[in-house]
Amino acid sequence: MLAVDKKTFEEEVLNAEGYVLVDFWSEGCEPCKALMPHIEELEGQYGEQLKFCKLDTTKARRLAIKQKILGLPVIAIYKDGEKVDEKVKEDATRANVEEMIKKYI
């Protein structure tokens, strides 16, 4: 999974063509760390159909706020630079994220 930061987010996510999944997470977020292996597994299944990125929000707070990330974990899907869907907090489960991915591929 491509790790993006405040310098690369715009290029890798907002300027990307097609669909990009972004895992917004932080070191201090236990649910985020528990979810990440599942997201990496989904990347193995769907990585050819959409791009997978992760952003550590503790290193990019302003960017996270600008993207309206107010709680964690958040798994968001962007299309051509616009956020089109997201799963937040307890809705961010492997099953829900996979269902969300399937809507867009």
CNS distance restraints for C-alpha pairs under 8 A (distance, minus, plus):
assign (resid   1 and name CA) (resid  40 and name CA) 6.73 0.50 0.50
assign (resid   1 and name CA) (resid  43 and name CA) 7.34 0.50 0.50
assign (resid   1 and name CA) (resid  52 and name CA) 5.56 0.50 0.50
assign (resid   1 and name CA) (resid  53 and name CA) 5.44 0.50 0.50
assign (resid   1 and name CA) (resid  54 and name CA) 6.76 0.50 0.50
assign (resid   2 and name CA) (resid  52 and name CA) 6.37 0.50 0.50
assign (resid   2 and name CA) (resid  53 and name CA) 4.58 0.50 0.50
assign (resid   2 and name CA) (resid  54 and name CA) 6.25 0.50 0.50
assign (resid   3 and name CA) (resid  53 and name CA) 5.64 0.50 0.50
assign (resid   3 and name CA) (resid  54 and name CA) 4.93 0.50 0.50
assign (resid   3 and name CA) (resid  55 and name CA) 6.05 0.50 0.50
assign (resid   4 and name CA) (resid   8 and name CA) 5.51 0.50 0.50
assign (resid   4 and name CA) (resid   9 and name CA) 5.45 0.50 0.50
assign (resid   4 and name CA) (resid  12 and name CA) 7.39 0.50 0.50
assign (resid   4 and name CA) (resid  53 and name CA) 6.43 0.50 0.50
assign (resid   4 and name CA) (resid  54 and name CA) 6.00 0.50 0.50
assign (resid   4 and name CA) (resid  55 and name CA) 5.33 0.50 0.50
assign (resid   4 and name CA) (resid  56 and name CA) 7.96 0.50 0.50
assign (resid   5 and name CA) (resid   9 and name CA) 5.57 0.50 0.50
assign (resid   5 and name CA) (resid  55 and name CA) 5.96 0.50 0.50
assign (resid   5 and name CA) (resid  56 and name CA) 7.22 0.50 0.50
assign (resid   5 and name CA) (resid  59 and name CA) 7.37 0.50 0.50
assign (resid   5 and name CA) (resid  60 and name CA) 6.62 0.50 0.50
assign (resid   6 and name CA) (resid  10 and name CA) 7.67 0.50 0.50
assign (resid   6 and name CA) (resid  59 and name CA) 7.84 0.50 0.50
assign (resid   6 and name CA) (resid  60 and name CA) 5.64 0.50 0.50
assign (resid   6 and name CA) (resid  63 and name CA) 6.49 0.50 0.50
assign (resid   8 and name CA) (resid  12 and name CA) 5.93 0.50 0.50
assign (resid   9 and name CA) (resid  13 and name CA) 5.47 0.50 0.50
assign (resid   9 and name CA) (resid  14 and name CA) 6.85 0.50 0.50
assign (resid  10 and name CA) (resid  14 and name CA) 4.67 0.50 0.50
assign (resid  10 and name CA) (resid  15 and name CA) 5.97 0.50 0.50
assign (resid  11 and name CA) (resid  15 and name CA) 5.00 0.50 0.50
assign (resid  11 and name CA) (resid  16 and name CA) 6.67 0.50 0.50
assign (resid  12 and name CA) (resid  16 and name CA) 5.65 0.50 0.50
assign (resid  13 and name CA) (resid  20 and name CA) 6.28 0.50 0.50
assign (resid  13 and name CA) (resid  78 and name CA) 7.22 0.50 0.50
assign (resid  13 and name CA) (resid  81 and name CA) 6.16 0.50 0.50
assign (resid  14 and name CA) (resid  78 and name CA) 7.65 0.50 0.50
assign (resid  14 and name CA) (resid  80 and name CA) 6.60 0.50 0.50
assign (resid  14 and name CA) (resid  81 and name CA) 3.67 0.50 0.50
assign (resid  14 and name CA) (resid  82 and name CA) 6.91 0.50 0.50
assign (resid  15 and name CA) (resid  80 and name CA) 6.63 0.50 0.50
assign (resid  15 and name CA) (resid  81 and name CA) 5.63 0.50 0.50
assign (resid  16 and name CA) (resid  20 and name CA) 7.48 0.50 0.50
assign (resid  16 and name CA) (resid  79 and name CA) 7.95 0.50 0.50
assign (resid  16 and name CA) (resid  80 and name CA) 5.87 0.50 0.50
assign (resid  16 and name CA) (resid  81 and name CA) 6.45 0.50 0.50
assign (resid  17 and name CA) (resid  79 and name CA) 7.04 0.50 0.50
assign (resid  17 and name CA) (resid  80 and name CA) 4.92 0.50 0.50
assign (resid  17 and name CA) (resid  81 and name CA) 7.58 0.50 0.50
assign (resid  18 and name CA) (resid  50 and name CA) 7.31 0.50 0.50
assign (resid  18 and name CA) (resid  78 and name CA) 7.94 0.50 0.50
assign (resid  18 and name CA) (resid  79 and name CA) 5.24 0.50 0.50
assign (resid  18 and name CA) (resid  80 and name CA) 5.36 0.50 0.50
assign (resid  19 and name CA) (resid  49 and name CA) 7.98 0.50 0.50
assign (resid  19 and name CA) (resid  50 and name CA) 5.22 0.50 0.50
assign (resid  19 and name CA) (resid  51 and name CA) 6.48 0.50 0.50
assign (resid  19 and name CA) (resid  77 and name CA) 6.67 0.50 0.50
assign (resid  19 and name CA) (resid  78 and name CA) 5.56 0.50 0.50
assign (resid  19 and name CA) (resid  79 and name CA) 4.53 0.50 0.50
assign (resid  19 and name CA) (resid  80 and name CA) 6.75 0.50 0.50
assign (resid  19 and name CA) (resid 104 and name CA) 7.64 0.50 0.50
assign (resid  20 and name CA) (resid  50 and name CA) 5.60 0.50 0.50
assign (resid  20 and name CA) (resid  51 and name CA) 4.63 0.50 0.50
assign (resid  20 and name CA) (resid  52 and name CA) 5.91 0.50 0.50
assign (resid  20 and name CA) (resid  53 and name CA) 7.26 0.50 0.50
assign (resid  20 and name CA) (resid  77 and name CA) 5.60 0.50 0.50
assign (resid  20 and name CA) (resid  78 and name CA) 5.12 0.50 0.50
assign (resid  20 and name CA) (resid  79 and name CA) 6.44 0.50 0.50
assign (resid  21 and name CA) (resid  50 and name CA) 7.02 0.50 0.50
assign (resid  21 and name CA) (resid  51 and name CA) 6.08 0.50 0.50
assign (resid  21 and name CA) (resid  52 and name CA) 4.89 0.50 0.50
assign (resid  21 and name CA) (resid  53 and name CA) 6.09 0.50 0.50
assign (resid  21 and name CA) (resid  75 and name CA) 6.91 0.50 0.50
assign (resid  21 and name CA) (resid  76 and name CA) 5.63 0.50 0.50
assign (resid  21 and name CA) (resid  77 and name CA) 4.44 0.50 0.50
assign (resid  21 and name CA) (resid  78 and name CA) 6.36 0.50 0.50
assign (resid  22 and name CA) (resid  52 and name CA) 6.12 0.50 0.50
assign (resid  22 and name CA) (resid  53 and name CA) 4.78 0.50 0.50
assign (resid  22 and name CA) (resid  54 and name CA) 5.25 0.50 0.50
assign (resid  22 and name CA) (resid  55 and name CA) 6.99 0.50 0.50
assign (resid  22 and name CA) (resid  75 and name CA) 5.70 0.50 0.50
assign (resid  22 and name CA) (resid  76 and name CA) 5.20 0.50 0.50
assign (resid  22 and name CA) (resid  77 and name CA) 6.29 0.50 0.50
assign (resid  22 and name CA) (resid  78 and name CA) 7.77 0.50 0.50
assign (resid  23 and name CA) (resid  36 and name CA) 7.95 0.50 0.50
assign (resid  23 and name CA) (resid  39 and name CA) 7.90 0.50 0.50
assign (resid  23 and name CA) (resid  52 and name CA) 7.85 0.50 0.50
assign (resid  23 and name CA) (resid  53 and name CA) 6.22 0.50 0.50
assign (resid  23 and name CA) (resid  54 and name CA) 4.41 0.50 0.50
assign (resid  23 and name CA) (resid  55 and name CA) 6.17 0.50 0.50
assign (resid  23 and name CA) (resid  73 and name CA) 7.53 0.50 0.50
assign (resid  23 and name CA) (resid  74 and name CA) 6.15 0.50 0.50
assign (resid  23 and name CA) (resid  75 and name CA) 4.66 0.50 0.50
assign (resid  23 and name CA) (resid  76 and name CA) 6.62 0.50 0.50
assign (resid  24 and name CA) (resid  54 and name CA) 5.88 0.50 0.50
assign (resid  24 and name CA) (resid  55 and name CA) 4.99 0.50 0.50
assign (resid  24 and name CA) (resid  56 and name CA) 6.18 0.50 0.50
assign (resid  24 and name CA) (resid  57 and name CA) 6.32 0.50 0.50
assign (resid  24 and name CA) (resid  69 and name CA) 7.85 0.50 0.50
assign (resid  24 and name CA) (resid  72 and name CA) 7.00 0.50 0.50
assign (resid  24 and name CA) (resid  73 and name CA) 6.08 0.50 0.50
assign (resid  24 and name CA) (resid  74 and name CA) 5.17 0.50 0.50
assign (resid  24 and name CA) (resid  75 and name CA) 6.15 0.50 0.50
assign (resid  24 and name CA) (resid  76 and name CA) 7.78 0.50 0.50
assign (resid  25 and name CA) (resid  29 and name CA) 6.86 0.50 0.50
assign (resid  25 and name CA) (resid  32 and name CA) 5.47 0.50 0.50
assign (resid  25 and name CA) (resid  33 and name CA) 7.63 0.50 0.50
assign (resid  25 and name CA) (resid  54 and name CA) 7.27 0.50 0.50
assign (resid  25 and name CA) (resid  55 and name CA) 6.23 0.50 0.50
assign (resid  25 and name CA) (resid  56 and name CA) 5.12 0.50 0.50
assign (resid  25 and name CA) (resid  57 and name CA) 5.92 0.50 0.50
assign (resid  25 and name CA) (resid  72 and name CA) 6.27 0.50 0.50
assign (resid  25 and name CA) (resid  73 and name CA) 5.56 0.50 0.50
assign (resid  25 and name CA) (resid  74 and name CA) 7.04 0.50 0.50
assign (resid  26 and name CA) (resid  32 and name CA) 6.89 0.50 0.50
assign (resid  26 and name CA) (resid  33 and name CA) 7.93 0.50 0.50
assign (resid  26 and name CA) (resid  55 and name CA) 7.99 0.50 0.50
assign (resid  26 and name CA) (resid  56 and name CA) 4.94 0.50 0.50
assign (resid  26 and name CA) (resid  57 and name CA) 5.63 0.50 0.50
assign (resid  26 and name CA) (resid  58 and name CA) 5.88 0.50 0.50
assign (resid  26 and name CA) (resid  72 and name CA) 7.93 0.50 0.50
assign (resid  27 and name CA) (resid  33 and name CA) 7.39 0.50 0.50
assign (resid  27 and name CA) (resid  56 and name CA) 7.50 0.50 0.50
assign (resid  27 and name CA) (resid  58 and name CA) 7.80 0.50 0.50
assign (resid  29 and name CA) (resid  33 and name CA) 6.50 0.50 0.50
assign (resid  29 and name CA) (resid  72 and name CA) 7.10 0.50 0.50
assign (resid  29 and name CA) (resid  73 and name CA) 7.49 0.50 0.50
assign (resid  30 and name CA) (resid  34 and name CA) 6.18 0.50 0.50
assign (resid  31 and name CA) (resid  35 and name CA) 6.09 0.50 0.50
assign (resid  31 and name CA) (resid  72 and name CA) 7.92 0.50 0.50
assign (resid  31 and name CA) (resid  73 and name CA) 6.70 0.50 0.50
assign (resid  32 and name CA) (resid  36 and name CA) 6.17 0.50 0.50
assign (resid  32 and name CA) (resid  72 and name CA) 6.88 0.50 0.50
assign (resid  32 and name CA) (resid  73 and name CA) 5.10 0.50 0.50
assign (resid  33 and name CA) (resid  37 and name CA) 7.70 0.50 0.50
assign (resid  34 and name CA) (resid  38 and name CA) 7.98 0.50 0.50
assign (resid  35 and name CA) (resid  39 and name CA) 6.47 0.50 0.50
assign (resid  35 and name CA) (resid  92 and name CA) 7.95 0.50 0.50
assign (resid  35 and name CA) (resid  93 and name CA) 7.13 0.50 0.50
assign (resid  35 and name CA) (resid  94 and name CA) 7.21 0.50 0.50
assign (resid  36 and name CA) (resid  40 and name CA) 6.15 0.50 0.50
assign (resid  37 and name CA) (resid  41 and name CA) 6.14 0.50 0.50
assign (resid  38 and name CA) (resid  42 and name CA) 6.24 0.50 0.50
assign (resid  38 and name CA) (resid  94 and name CA) 5.95 0.50 0.50
assign (resid  39 and name CA) (resid  43 and name CA) 6.20 0.50 0.50
assign (resid  39 and name CA) (resid  94 and name CA) 7.02 0.50 0.50
assign (resid  40 and name CA) (resid  44 and name CA) 6.46 0.50 0.50
assign (resid  41 and name CA) (resid  45 and name CA) 6.65 0.50 0.50
assign (resid  42 and name CA) (resid  46 and name CA) 5.91 0.50 0.50
assign (resid  42 and name CA) (resid  47 and name CA) 7.40 0.50 0.50
assign (resid  42 and name CA) (resid  98 and name CA) 7.08 0.50 0.50
assign (resid  43 and name CA) (resid  47 and name CA) 4.44 0.50 0.50
assign (resid  43 and name CA) (resid  52 and name CA) 6.43 0.50 0.50
assign (resid  46 and name CA) (resid  50 and name CA) 6.48 0.50 0.50
assign (resid  47 and name CA) (resid  51 and name CA) 5.95 0.50 0.50
assign (resid  47 and name CA) (resid  52 and name CA) 6.67 0.50 0.50
assign (resid  49 and name CA) (resid 105 and name CA) 6.42 0.50 0.50
assign (resid  50 and name CA) (resid 105 and name CA) 7.51 0.50 0.50
assign (resid  55 and name CA) (resid  60 and name CA) 7.85 0.50 0.50
assign (resid  56 and name CA) (resid  60 and name CA) 6.77 0.50 0.50
assign (resid  57 and name CA) (resid  61 and name CA) 5.39 0.50 0.50
assign (resid  57 and name CA) (resid  63 and name CA) 7.85 0.50 0.50
assign (resid  57 and name CA) (resid  64 and name CA) 5.96 0.50 0.50
assign (resid  60 and name CA) (resid  64 and name CA) 6.20 0.50 0.50
assign (resid  61 and name CA) (resid  65 and name CA) 6.19 0.50 0.50
assign (resid  62 and name CA) (resid  66 and name CA) 6.07 0.50 0.50
assign (resid  63 and name CA) (resid  67 and name CA) 6.21 0.50 0.50
assign (resid  64 and name CA) (resid  68 and name CA) 6.28 0.50 0.50
assign (resid  64 and name CA) (resid  69 and name CA) 5.15 0.50 0.50
assign (resid  64 and name CA) (resid  70 and name CA) 7.70 0.50 0.50
assign (resid  65 and name CA) (resid  69 and name CA) 5.41 0.50 0.50
assign (resid  65 and name CA) (resid  70 and name CA) 6.66 0.50 0.50
assign (resid  69 and name CA) (resid  74 and name CA) 7.13 0.50 0.50
assign (resid  71 and name CA) (resid  88 and name CA) 7.25 0.50 0.50
assign (resid  71 and name CA) (resid  89 and name CA) 6.69 0.50 0.50
assign (resid  72 and name CA) (resid  88 and name CA) 6.65 0.50 0.50
assign (resid  72 and name CA) (resid  89 and name CA) 5.46 0.50 0.50
assign (resid  73 and name CA) (resid  88 and name CA) 5.95 0.50 0.50
assign (resid  73 and name CA) (resid  89 and name CA) 5.08 0.50 0.50
assign (resid  73 and name CA) (resid  92 and name CA) 6.72 0.50 0.50
assign (resid  74 and name CA) (resid  86 and name CA) 6.69 0.50 0.50
assign (resid  74 and name CA) (resid  87 and name CA) 5.68 0.50 0.50
assign (resid  74 and name CA) (resid  88 and name CA) 4.55 0.50 0.50
assign (resid  74 and name CA) (resid  89 and name CA) 6.30 0.50 0.50
assign (resid  74 and name CA) (resid  92 and name CA) 6.55 0.50 0.50
assign (resid  75 and name CA) (resid  86 and name CA) 5.47 0.50 0.50
assign (resid  75 and name CA) (resid  87 and name CA) 5.26 0.50 0.50
assign (resid  75 and name CA) (resid  88 and name CA) 6.64 0.50 0.50
assign (resid  75 and name CA) (resid  92 and name CA) 6.54 0.50 0.50
assign (resid  75 and name CA) (resid  97 and name CA) 7.24 0.50 0.50
assign (resid  76 and name CA) (resid  83 and name CA) 6.84 0.50 0.50
assign (resid  76 and name CA) (resid  84 and name CA) 7.69 0.50 0.50
assign (resid  76 and name CA) (resid  85 and name CA) 5.74 0.50 0.50
assign (resid  76 and name CA) (resid  86 and name CA) 4.03 0.50 0.50
assign (resid  76 and name CA) (resid  87 and name CA) 6.41 0.50 0.50
assign (resid  77 and name CA) (resid  83 and name CA) 5.83 0.50 0.50
assign (resid  77 and name CA) (resid  84 and name CA) 5.84 0.50 0.50
assign (resid  77 and name CA) (resid  85 and name CA) 5.27 0.50 0.50
assign (resid  77 and name CA) (resid  86 and name CA) 6.06 0.50 0.50
assign (resid  77 and name CA) (resid 101 and name CA) 7.89 0.50 0.50
assign (resid  78 and name CA) (resid  82 and name CA) 5.13 0.50 0.50
assign (resid  78 and name CA) (resid  83 and name CA) 4.17 0.50 0.50
assign (resid  78 and name CA) (resid  84 and name CA) 5.45 0.50 0.50
assign (resid  78 and name CA) (resid  85 and name CA) 7.16 0.50 0.50
assign (resid  79 and name CA) (resid  83 and name CA) 6.44 0.50 0.50
assign (resid  79 and name CA) (resid  84 and name CA) 6.47 0.50 0.50
assign (resid  85 and name CA) (resid 100 and name CA) 7.64 0.50 0.50
assign (resid  86 and name CA) (resid 100 and name CA) 7.96 0.50 0.50
assign (resid  87 and name CA) (resid  91 and name CA) 5.43 0.50 0.50
assign (resid  87 and name CA) (resid  92 and name CA) 4.78 0.50 0.50
assign (resid  87 and name CA) (resid  96 and name CA) 7.42 0.50 0.50
assign (resid  87 and name CA) (resid  97 and name CA) 6.81 0.50 0.50
assign (resid  88 and name CA) (resid  92 and name CA) 5.21 0.50 0.50
assign (resid  91 and name CA) (resid  96 and name CA) 6.70 0.50 0.50
assign (resid  92 and name CA) (resid  96 and name CA) 6.32 0.50 0.50
assign (resid  92 and name CA) (resid  97 and name CA) 6.28 0.50 0.50
assign (resid  93 and name CA) (resid  97 and name CA) 6.01 0.50 0.50
assign (resid  94 and name CA) (resid  98 and name CA) 6.05 0.50 0.50
assign (resid  95 and name CA) (resid  99 and name CA) 6.15 0.50 0.50
assign (resid  96 and name CA) (resid 100 and name CA) 6.15 0.50 0.50
assign (resid  97 and name CA) (resid 101 and name CA) 6.16 0.50 0.50
assign (resid  98 and name CA) (resid 102 and name CA) 6.22 0.50 0.50
assign (resid  99 and name CA) (resid 103 and name CA) 6.58 0.50 0.50
assign (resid 100 and name CA) (resid 104 and name CA) 7.14 0.50 0.50
assign (resid 101 and name CA) (resid 105 and name CA) 6.50 0.50 0.50
